[in-house]
Amino acid sequence: MTESELAARHRAVLPDWLALYYREPIEIVRASGRRVTDAAGRTYLDFFAGILTNAIGYDVAEISDAVRAQLDTGVLHTSTLYLIRKQVELAEQIARLSGIPGAKVFFTNSGTEANETALMIATQYRRSNQILALRNSYHGRAFGTVAITGNRGWSASSLSPVKVSYVHGGYRYRDAFGALSDEDYIKACTEDLRDVLETTTSGDVAALIAEPIQGVGGFNVPPDGLFAAFKEILDAYGILLISDEVQTGWGRTGEHFWGMQAHGVTADAMTFAKGLGNGLAIGGVVARGDVMDSITANSISTFGGNPIATAGAKATLDYLLDNDLQSNAAKLGNHLMAGLRELAERHDIVGDVRGKGLMIGVELVEAGGSGIPAPSPSLAAAVLEETRARGLLVGKGGLYNNVIRLAPPMTLTHEEADEALEILGASIAAVREGTK
């Protein structure tokens, strides 16, 4: 069966809103290192890693061995009604790494479920259904997380189990305060937060939830210190800070293990997922013990923190730490950013290059014009196709779907980074030539 035939079957039985990349979608059937192979035998350098999930790359012996050892016991599942040794060991490790005093951990199956749990414990702890979120944010596809998503393209419903107020500080490139200096931008966003609290809430807000770097929103990076300024105000009101580390966690930003650390603050709770399992379905929340324990009703998780997922996740986290992949992300991220900014100087359709570590966004814009150029989703779509044709897989996102997202496995090599830069340069040049 060809990939086109499989795509037709996919469209016949799966929802129309379940997006597929590329005019001719591909099926990935084999993988090793940082490369994947499709059903037609074409091999690609993977710079999106299953949406930042295959953080260590593919076919890693240490992770495969850990999963295989658990499979060999015959115990694939027990539920949280029974002790799970790897779950306890992994929770202990994450609690230590979090820096949160008296931290406790609850495991889920995804980032969406992790953020739903964070909303539940925060609203229960504060006895309030009011939530603050950032404009252009994305926190998942469930009922509660869609309600706090500040990006119309990913918010399918206006119905909400919580009352949400949105503040500035997410998408700086096109923000009303975007032209300000870092210091003045932080001041303006902080004054906006204070104004929102005083005018759109009753004051007793449960939490502010924020991605340290917006993921789906286009890898938008606020100035370091923004959330420290926010937290001073939050603390004055008793409002919790939830850091959505689903995409920024585990050292991907290079300079810090958690994205929120760039701001010099410790969140009251952090959510995580994606890279922890290196492809296995696992997520979770790490929070202050008193916040986590605020749930008084009975609760379990049938699949969260199951023996297979936690065995693989523990091996992934150990591998990441033992091989100092955070440093590799910093080094190669700087190399990629320098190369991409050179490309931006040569091609006027690149409006902005931003990011930290191996989490980089390239915003495509209409050529010409004055001020901030208009976003161009069509050019981003063309670059996505061109890179695929040249053997590189990248992602796409942003409020206007005009941002190329680069997030390769953190085991990336210098040679692979150069290969990607060459392909990106050729692809952007081809797309620019096509606009003339």
Order of alpha helices (4+ residues) and beta strands (2+ residues): alpha-beta-beta-beta-alpha-alpha-alpha-beta-alpha-beta-alpha-beta-alpha-beta-alpha-beta-beta-beta-alpha-alpha-alpha-beta-beta-alpha-beta-beta-beta-alpha
